[in-house]
Amino acid sequence: MILRARLVLPVVRPPVDDGAVVIAGSRLVSVGRWADLTAAERADAVDLGDHILLPGLINAHCHLDYTGMAGKISPPKNFADWIKAIVALKAEWSYADFAQSWLHGAKMLLRSGVTTVADIEAVPELLPEMWAATPLRVISFRELINIRPQPTADEIVGAAAREWAALPDAATRAGLSPHAPYSTSRELLELAARAARQHGWRLTTHVSESESEFEMFLYRHGALYDWLKSQRDMSDCGLGSPVRHLERCGYLGENLLAAHVNYLWRDDAATLGGNRVSVVHCPRSHAYFRHLHFPREALAAAGVNLCLGTDSLASVRTTRGEPVELNLFAEMKAFATKYPDVAPATILQMATMNGAQALGRRGELGELSPNALADLISIPFTGKASDAHDAVVHHAGDVAASMIDGQWAIAPST
C-alpha cells in the first residue's frame, strides 16, 4: 500500500511536502517524496489530499476503566479526599459498568488519533475480551495495591504475574502497575520489579502525584498520612521523598513509566534521569487538582524522557454543555498553553516518539521511518510545512483516518 498526502510528518525528521509512505504488511518500507516514486507505484497509491500524515499518537498513561466517571467527582480540597471518593465510586460499579466504560474510552482515543495506549487495568477480568473489542494497541498494566497485610505481597504479585503471563501476546501487551508508593509496601515494589525483569515487562506507578503524598513521605504528616496511618505500616515515611523511597527499593529503572511526578525534592530529577526513568505528564489532570508548577524544566535538564498521557476522565474538569473526552490533542494543546516557550515539535515528540521510548518500542512506534510499524493518522491541513507541528498540537476534532498495524482502523473518505 502507498499513501500520499500534502504533508508527511515523520517526527524523527523534517516534514516532507507532497510526501508518500510505502507500506508492506504491518511495516513501513519507505518515507519520502511522492516525486521519487515510479509511475507504477503512483498508480496504486491512495491519495489523502490536503492532509498531514503522521505517526499515531501514544497515550502513555490512561485509565480506560474510569471513562464513565467523568463529572462524577468534584475537584477536591485535597488529594486524599479524591482517593476516598473514587474508591467509593468503584465499589458501586459492576463488571458491566467497567466494561462499558473501558470500551467508551477506547472509542474516544481511537477517533482522536491515539493508536497505542498504556492503560492501568484495575479490573483484570476485563481482559482479554476488551482487547478483542478494539483495534487500539493496548498495553495493559495490572494495578497492584497492598495496604493491608492480607493477602501478602508475594501472593498478590505471584497471582498477577501468572495471570498476566497467560494472556495472549503478553510479551508485548502486558505490564505491572504497583499503584503508588503510599498504597504499596516495599516488598511488593521489590517483587513487582523482579517479576517485570523476568518477563521483560514495563512498570508504571503514580509517583509524587500530590502534595499530600510528598508530605507523607518527607515529613510524616498531611491529609494522606493521617488517613493511611491506621491502615499501613508508616515506617517508610519521614526518610525522604517518594522518589528517594523508590530508589531505596531498587525500583527505578529504564522500564519504569513514572506517572505525574508533580513534586520534586533536591536531587530527585537527577535520580530519575540517572536511572533512565520516563515521566508521564497529564496536563489536564494536573490542572484539575490545581497542583503546583509541573517541574518540567528540572526534569528536562536532568535528561528525563518526558511523555504525555490523558489520565482518566475522573480527573478532568467538565464544562457545562461541553462533552469531555480522552483526547491527547487536548493534552498537547493544554501543555502548549501552559508552556508557550516549548516548541510544538517538542510537544509532538512527547505524544509520539517519547512515549515509544518509554514503552521500549523506539523505532517501531511513534515515528514514520523504514521498518516502523504502520501506525498512522491523518488530519486536514492546507498550510505551509513550517506550520505543520503547530497545526497538529492545536488540532481539534476527530482524525480523518487511522491505521494500526497496517490495517485501517478509521478508513479515509477518499
C-alpha positions as CSV (number, residue, x, y, z in Angstrom):
1,M,0.0,0.0,0.0
2,I,1.2,3.5,-0.8
3,L,-0.3,6.6,0.8
4,R,0.2,10.2,-0.4
5,A,-0.5,13.3,1.5
6,R,0.1,17.1,1.1
7,L,2.5,16.8,4.0
8,V,4.1,13.8,5.7
9,L,5.3,14.4,9.2
10,P,7.7,11.7,10.2
11,V,8.6,13.3,13.7
12,V,12.1,11.9,13.5
13,R,13.0,14.1,10.5
14,P,11.7,17.3,9.0
15,P,8.2,17.4,7.2
16,V,8.0,16.2,3.7
17,D,6.0,18.3,1.2
18,D,3.9,16.2,-1.2
19,G,5.1,13.1,0.6
20,A,4.4,9.4,0.4
21,V,4.8,6.3,2.6
22,V,5.1,2.8,1.3
23,I,3.7,0.0,3.4
24,A,4.2,-3.7,3.2
25,G,2.1,-5.8,5.6
26,S,2.3,-4.2,9.0
27,R,5.6,-2.2,8.4
28,L,6.7,0.9,6.7
29,V,9.1,0.3,3.8
30,S,10.0,3.9,2.9
31,V,9.0,7.5,3.7
32,G,9.8,10.2,1.2
33,R,8.7,12.4,-1.7
34,W,5.9,11.5,-4.0
35,A,8.0,12.6,-6.9
36,D,10.6,9.8,-6.1
37,L,8.1,7.0,-6.7
38,T,7.9,5.2,-10.0
39,A,4.9,5.6,-12.3
40,A,3.8,2.1,-11.4
41,E,3.9,2.8,-7.7
42,R,1.9,6.0,-8.1
43,A,-0.8,4.2,-10.0
44,D,-1.7,2.1,-6.9
45,A,-1.5,4.9,-4.3
46,V,-4.2,6.2,-2.0
47,D,-4.1,10.0,-2.2
48,L,-5.3,11.6,1.1
49,G,-5.1,15.0,-0.4
50,D,-4.8,18.1,1.8
51,H,-3.9,16.3,5.0
52,I,-0.9,15.8,7.3
53,L,0.1,12.2,7.6
54,L,1.8,11.5,10.9
55,P,2.5,8.7,13.4
56,G,-0.3,7.5,15.6
57,L,-0.3,9.2,19.0
58,I,0.9,7.3,22.1
59,N,-1.1,7.9,25.3
60,A,1.5,6.9,27.9
61,H,-0.9,7.0,30.9
62,C,-4.6,6.2,30.9
63,H,-7.4,4.6,33.0
64,L,-9.9,3.4,30.5
65,D,-11.8,1.7,33.3
66,Y,-12.8,5.1,34.7
67,T,-14.0,6.8,31.5
68,G,-17.6,6.7,32.7
69,M,-16.7,8.6,35.8
70,A,-16.5,11.9,34.0
71,G,-18.0,14.6,36.2
72,K,-18.8,12.2,39.0
73,I,-16.2,13.6,41.4
74,S,-16.0,17.3,42.1
75,P,-12.5,18.7,42.3
76,P,-11.5,18.0,45.9
77,K,-9.9,20.2,48.6
78,N,-7.1,17.7,49.0
79,F,-5.9,14.6,47.1
80,A,-6.8,12.2,49.9
81,D,-10.5,13.2,49.6
82,W,-10.4,12.4,45.9
83,I,-8.9,8.9,46.5
84,K,-11.6,8.2,49.1
85,A,-14.3,9.3,46.6
86,I,-13.0,7.2,43.7
87,V,-12.7,4.1,45.9
88,A,-16.3,4.6,47.0
89,L,-17.5,5.1,43.4
90,K,-15.6,2.0,42.2
91,A,-17.3,-0.1,44.9
92,E,-20.7,0.8,43.4
93,W,-19.8,-0.3,39.9
94,S,-20.5,-3.7,38.3
95,Y,-18.4,-5.6,35.8
96,A,-20.8,-4.4,33.1
97,D,-20.2,-0.8,34.2
98,F,-16.4,-1.1,33.9
99,A,-16.6,-2.9,30.6
100,Q,-18.9,-0.2,29.1
101,S,-16.6,2.5,30.5
102,W,-13.5,0.8,29.1
103,L,-15.0,0.5,25.6
104,H,-16.3,4.0,25.6
105,G,-12.8,5.3,26.4
106,A,-11.2,3.2,23.7
107,K,-13.5,4.6,21.1
108,M,-12.7,8.2,22.3
109,L,-8.9,7.5,22.0
110,L,-9.3,5.9,18.6
111,R,-11.2,8.7,16.9
112,S,-8.9,11.3,18.5
113,G,-5.7,9.8,17.0
114,V,-4.3,7.5,19.6
115,T,-3.1,4.2,18.2
116,T,-1.2,3.0,21.3
117,V,-2.2,3.4,24.9
118,A,-0.6,2.4,28.2
119,D,-3.6,1.6,30.3
120,I,-3.8,0.9,34.0
121,E,-6.1,-2.1,34.5
122,A,-7.9,-2.2,37.8
123,V,-10.4,-4.8,36.7
124,P,-8.2,-7.7,35.3
125,E,-11.3,-9.8,34.5
126,L,-11.9,-7.4,31.5
127,L,-9.0,-8.9,29.6
128,P,-8.6,-10.3,27.0
129,E,-12.2,-9.6,26.0
130,M,-11.7,-5.9,25.8
131,W,-8.5,-6.2,23.7
132,A,-10.5,-8.1,21.1
133,A,-13.2,-5.4,21.0
134,T,-10.9,-2.5,19.8
135,P,-8.2,-2.1,17.1
136,L,-6.2,0.0,19.6
137,R,-2.8,-1.3,20.6
138,V,-3.5,-1.5,24.3
139,I,-0.6,-2.3,26.7
140,S,-2.3,-3.2,30.0
141,F,-0.6,-2.5,33.3
142,R,-2.1,-4.6,36.1
143,E,-2.8,-2.4,39.1
144,L,-1.3,-3.8,42.4
145,I,-2.3,-2.4,45.8
146,N,-1.5,-3.9,49.3
147,I,-2.3,-1.5,52.1
148,R,-3.5,-4.3,54.4
149,P,-1.4,-7.4,55.4
150,Q,-3.6,-10.0,53.7
151,P,-3.1,-11.2,51.0
152,T,0.6,-10.9,51.2
153,A,2.7,-9.0,48.7
154,D,4.1,-12.4,47.4
155,E,0.6,-13.7,46.9
156,I,-0.5,-10.5,45.1
157,V,2.4,-10.3,42.7
158,G,2.6,-14.0,42.1
159,A,-1.0,-14.3,41.1
160,A,-0.9,-11.2,39.0
161,A,2.2,-12.3,37.1
162,R,0.9,-15.8,36.4
163,E,-2.5,-14.5,35.2
164,W,-0.9,-11.7,33.1
165,A,1.7,-14.1,31.5
166,A,-1.1,-16.4,30.4
167,L,-2.8,-13.6,28.3
168,P,-2.3,-13.7,24.6
169,D,0.6,-11.6,23.3
170,A,1.6,-11.0,27.0
171,A,5.2,-10.3,25.9
172,T,4.2,-7.0,24.2
173,R,0.8,-6.2,25.7
174,A,1.3,-6.8,29.5
175,G,2.9,-4.8,32.3
176,L,2.6,-4.3,36.1
177,S,1.4,-1.2,37.9
178,P,2.1,-1.0,41.6
179,H,-0.3,1.8,42.2
180,A,1.8,4.3,44.2
181,P,4.4,4.4,47.0
182,Y,1.7,5.2,49.5
183,S,-0.6,2.3,48.5
184,T,2.1,-0.4,48.2
185,S,4.7,-2.0,50.5
186,R,8.4,-2.1,49.9
187,E,8.1,-5.9,49.5
188,L,5.5,-5.5,46.7
189,L,7.6,-3.0,44.9
190,E,10.6,-5.2,45.0
191,L,8.7,-8.3,43.9
192,A,7.0,-6.4,41.1
193,A,10.3,-5.1,39.8
194,R,11.7,-8.7,39.9
195,A,8.6,-10.1,38.0
196,A,8.9,-7.4,35.4
197,R,12.5,-8.1,34.8
198,Q,11.8,-11.9,34.5
199,H,9.0,-11.3,31.9
200,G,10.5,-8.4,30.1
201,W,7.6,-6.2,31.1
202,R,7.4,-2.4,31.7
203,L,6.3,-1.0,35.0
204,T,4.2,2.1,35.7
205,T,3.5,3.8,39.0
206,H,1.9,7.0,40.2
207,V,4.9,8.9,41.7
208,S,4.9,12.2,43.7
209,E,1.5,12.9,42.2
210,S,0.2,15.1,45.1
211,E,1.4,17.4,47.8
212,S,-0.2,15.1,50.3
213,E,1.9,12.2,49.1
214,F,5.0,14.3,49.2
215,E,4.3,15.5,52.8
216,M,3.6,11.9,53.8
217,F,7.0,10.5,52.8
218,L,9.1,13.6,53.5
219,Y,7.6,14.9,56.7
220,R,5.3,12.1,58.1
221,H,2.2,14.4,58.1
222,G,-0.6,15.7,55.9
223,A,-4.0,14.5,54.8
224,L,-2.8,11.3,53.2
225,Y,-0.6,10.4,56.1
226,D,-3.5,10.9,58.6
227,W,-5.9,8.8,56.5
228,L,-3.5,5.9,56.0
229,K,-1.6,5.7,59.3
230,S,-4.2,3.3,60.7
231,Q,-4.2,1.2,57.5
232,R,-0.5,0.6,56.7
233,D,3.0,0.4,58.2
234,M,4.3,4.0,58.1
235,S,7.9,3.2,59.0
236,D,8.9,4.0,55.4
237,C,7.8,7.7,55.9
238,G,10.0,10.5,57.1
239,L,13.0,9.2,55.2
240,G,12.9,11.4,52.1
241,S,10.8,12.0,49.0
242,P,8.7,9.4,47.2
243,V,11.4,9.2,44.5
244,R,14.0,8.6,47.2
245,H,11.8,5.9,48.6
246,L,11.6,4.1,45.3
247,E,15.3,4.4,44.8
248,R,15.9,2.6,48.2
249,C,13.5,-0.1,47.0
250,G,15.6,-0.7,43.9
251,Y,12.6,0.1,41.8
252,L,13.9,2.9,39.5
253,G,15.0,1.8,36.0
254,E,14.5,2.4,32.3
255,N,11.5,0.1,32.2
256,L,9.6,2.4,34.6
257,L,7.0,5.0,33.5
258,A,6.6,7.3,36.5
259,A,3.2,8.9,36.1
260,H,2.8,12.6,37.2
261,V,5.9,13.4,39.2
262,N,4.4,16.8,40.1
263,Y,6.6,17.4,43.2
264,L,10.4,17.0,43.4
265,W,12.9,17.3,46.3
266,R,16.6,18.3,45.9
267,D,18.2,15.6,43.7
268,D,15.0,13.8,42.6
269,A,15.3,14.9,39.0
270,A,18.9,13.8,38.7
271,T,18.0,10.5,40.3
272,L,15.2,9.9,37.8
273,G,17.4,10.9,34.9
274,G,20.3,8.8,36.2
275,N,18.1,5.8,36.3
276,R,16.6,6.5,32.9
277,V,13.1,6.6,34.2
278,S,10.4,8.1,31.9
279,V,8.0,10.6,33.3
280,V,4.4,10.9,32.0
281,H,2.8,14.3,32.4
282,C,-1.0,14.6,32.2
283,P,-1.7,18.4,31.8
284,R,-5.5,18.4,32.2
285,S,-5.3,16.2,35.3
286,H,-2.6,18.4,36.7
287,A,-5.0,21.4,36.3
288,Y,-7.9,19.5,37.8
289,F,-6.1,19.0,41.1
290,R,-4.5,22.5,41.0
291,H,-1.1,21.1,41.6
292,L,1.9,23.5,41.8
293,H,4.0,24.1,38.8
294,F,5.0,20.9,37.0
295,P,8.8,20.7,37.3
296,R,9.3,20.3,33.5
297,E,12.5,22.4,33.4
298,A,14.3,20.4,36.1
299,L,13.3,17.0,34.6
300,A,14.3,18.1,31.1
301,A,17.6,19.4,32.3
302,A,18.3,16.0,34.0
303,G,17.7,14.2,30.7
304,V,14.4,12.6,31.7
305,N,12.3,11.3,28.9
306,L,9.0,13.3,29.1
307,C,5.8,11.9,27.7
308,L,2.1,12.8,27.7
309,G,-0.9,11.0,28.9
310,T,-4.6,11.6,29.4
311,D,-5.0,10.1,32.9
312,S,-8.7,9.4,33.4
313,L,-11.9,11.4,32.9
314,A,-12.4,11.1,36.7
315,S,-9.8,13.8,37.0
316,V,-10.6,16.2,34.1
317,R,-12.7,19.3,34.7
318,T,-16.0,19.3,32.9
319,T,-17.7,22.4,31.4
320,R,-21.5,22.5,31.3
321,G,-22.8,21.8,27.8
322,E,-19.4,20.6,26.5
323,P,-18.6,16.9,26.4
324,V,-15.3,15.9,27.9
325,E,-13.2,13.2,26.2
326,L,-10.0,11.3,26.5
327,N,-8.0,13.2,23.9
328,L,-4.3,13.5,23.5
329,F,-4.6,16.5,21.2
330,A,-6.4,18.3,24.1
331,E,-3.4,17.4,26.3
332,M,-0.9,18.8,23.8
333,K,-2.9,22.0,23.5
334,A,-3.1,22.3,27.3
335,F,0.6,21.8,27.6
336,A,1.3,24.3,24.8
337,T,-0.9,26.9,26.6
338,K,1.0,26.4,29.8
339,Y,4.4,26.3,28.3
340,P,4.4,28.6,25.2
341,D,8.2,28.5,25.2
342,V,8.3,24.8,24.3
343,A,8.4,24.2,20.5
344,P,5.4,22.5,19.0
345,A,7.8,19.9,17.5
346,T,9.0,19.0,21.0
347,I,5.4,18.7,22.3
348,L,4.5,16.4,19.4
349,Q,7.5,14.2,20.2
350,M,6.2,13.9,23.8
351,A,3.0,12.4,22.3
352,T,4.7,10.1,19.9
353,M,8.4,9.0,19.9
354,N,9.0,9.8,23.6
355,G,6.0,7.5,24.5
356,A,7.5,4.8,22.3
357,Q,10.8,5.1,24.1
358,A,9.1,4.8,27.5
359,L,7.4,1.6,26.3
360,G,10.6,0.2,24.9
361,R,9.4,0.5,21.3
362,R,11.5,3.3,19.9
363,G,12.0,2.7,16.2
364,E,8.7,0.7,16.0
365,L,6.1,3.2,17.2
366,G,5.7,7.0,17.3
367,E,7.6,7.7,14.1
368,L,7.4,7.3,10.4
369,S,10.6,5.5,9.4
370,P,11.6,2.4,7.5
371,N,10.7,-0.8,9.4
372,A,8.5,1.1,11.9
373,L,5.0,-0.4,12.4
374,A,2.4,1.1,10.2
375,D,0.5,3.1,12.8
376,L,-0.6,6.3,11.1
377,I,-3.2,9.0,11.4
378,S,-4.2,12.0,9.1
379,I,-5.7,15.3,9.8
380,P,-6.8,18.1,7.4
381,F,-4.2,20.7,6.5
382,T,-3.8,23.3,3.9
383,G,-1.0,25.4,5.3
384,K,2.8,25.6,5.0
385,A,5.2,22.9,6.1
386,S,6.7,25.3,8.7
387,D,3.3,25.5,10.4
388,A,2.7,21.7,10.5
389,H,3.8,21.0,14.1
390,D,1.7,23.8,15.4
391,A,-1.3,22.7,13.4
392,V,-1.0,19.2,14.9
393,V,-0.6,20.5,18.5
394,H,-3.7,22.7,18.1
395,H,-5.8,20.2,16.1
396,A,-9.5,19.9,17.2
397,G,-12.0,17.3,16.3
398,D,-11.7,13.7,15.1
399,V,-8.9,12.5,12.9
400,A,-9.7,11.9,9.2
401,A,-8.1,8.4,9.1
402,S,-6.3,6.0,11.4
403,M,-4.2,2.9,10.6
404,I,-2.9,0.4,13.2
405,D,-0.5,-2.4,12.3
406,G,-1.1,-1.8,8.6
407,Q,-4.9,-2.1,8.8
408,W,-7.4,0.8,8.6
409,A,-9.0,1.4,12.0
410,I,-10.7,4.5,10.5
411,A,-10.7,4.4,6.8
412,P,-10.1,7.6,4.8
413,S,-13.0,9.1,2.9
414,T,-11.1,9.3,-0.3
